[in-house]
Amino acid sequence: MVQRQFPRPLEILDLMKFKKPELPGKKRRLAQALTIYDLRDIAKRRTPKAAFDYTDGAAEGELSLSRARQAFEDVEFSPRILRPAADVDTSTTFLGGPSALPLAIAPTGFTRLMQTEGETAGASAAGAAGIPFTLSTLGTTSIEGVKAANPDGRNWFQLYVMRDREISYELTRRAAAAGFDTLHFTVDTPVAGARLRDKRNGFSIPPQLTLGTVINAIPRPWWWFDFLTTPKLEFASLSSTGGTVGELLDAAMDPTISFADLDVIRELWPGKIVIKGVQNVEDARKLADLGVEGIVLSNHGGRQLDRAPIPFHLLPEVVREVGKDLEIGVDTGIMNGADIVASVALGAKFTMIGRAYLYGLMAGGRAGVDRTLQILTTELVRTMKLLGASTIAELEPAHVTQLQRLIPRARG
């Protein structure tokens, strides 16, 4: 028989410790976010639909994005037992410089639209975390502004080859003069992808007020207050080139871009050059023969060609073919530190995040970006410990099995 007694209040109080409330709403909100998807939920609540969908959406049926994320979820890890990993060192070196993580923040356009701190928040957070930050040609903070926000960190510049080539050449010179160490020559945007969410939302830069946007803004007054009381939203590095936003967007996409353009940019750029947007082994092999320093396997976050190849699936074969000749990065679909671990184990020297960073930005500005990097770092370290890997160099292909859902049919 169980002996019972009347509850004693003092004993109950000893077992219960009430957590002190955290009064600042932002701090509490971000602390409660345990995953990147939690940050996404906060961002969706706090950001007008058109701006959120511009970030969250992809091209056409959004199959490229969903497949890329699914590919990371379809990973089976193979841990090594009895290998002490009490202390994990996540630091590494890629593209000629150190990084605290095998991770960089990817280039994103219109970033101040999502939250007014924009690239300044991203660059300063990257600098504090000891990882590179990449500024887009279509960024809303200037090259010089990013350098000021991250004066001692690694800054990269992503280049679109504009129809007016001299604009691209001048941007290349400015980034070099500002001390950016790596240029990402982007090759997957000959024309703009069909981003249907934007069309359905009537999305425009700058946002135009309609009855729908006003109704959507009512529960989000803080976003509109920030938007209306901060400097004009514009392509900061292109603000002196003339033309409307639409004209600049059209000029940024050029179907005549070729290897000849790469030759010109290589003559202008004194640092490392990475080709961003590689989507097959043959192109990777040709670029290795040309002597570029690196490539990024990417389908532009699923925002260009829908049903494009899945970068993470391409990774093992590309590493086998050219991994000894150039450094390979991968982006699209990374939402967890375990995704970073899997990529590095299969041979990637670095990974890049775009949406994950922007979800944090929309959720809480600079503090939200810091939270994104904290979450990913925690997940990365925990995964490495569970695998029995103490350093990045100890991660190897045997740690990862890519489970297959989409198996190509034999060509007849």
Secondary structure, DSSP 4 states (H G I P E B T S, - for coil): --------HHHHHHH--PPPP---HHHHHHHT--SHHHHHHHHHHHS-HHHHHHHH--STT-HHHHHHHHHHHTEEE-PPSS---SS-B--EEETTEEESSSEEEPP-SSHHHHSTTHHHHHHHHHHHHT--EEEETT-SS-HHHHHHHSTTS-EEEEE---SSHHHHHHHHHHHHHTT--EEEEE-S-SS----HHHHHHT--SS----HHHHHHHTT-HHHHHHHHTSPPP--GGGTTS-S-HHHHHHHH--TT--HHHHHHHHHH--SEEEEEEE-SHHHHHHHHHHT-SEEEE--GGGTSSTT---HHHHHHHHHHHHTTTSEEEE-SS--SHHHHHHHHHTT-SEEEESHHHHHHHHHHHHHHHHHHHHHHHHHHHHHHHHHT--BGGG--GGGEEE--S--PPPP-
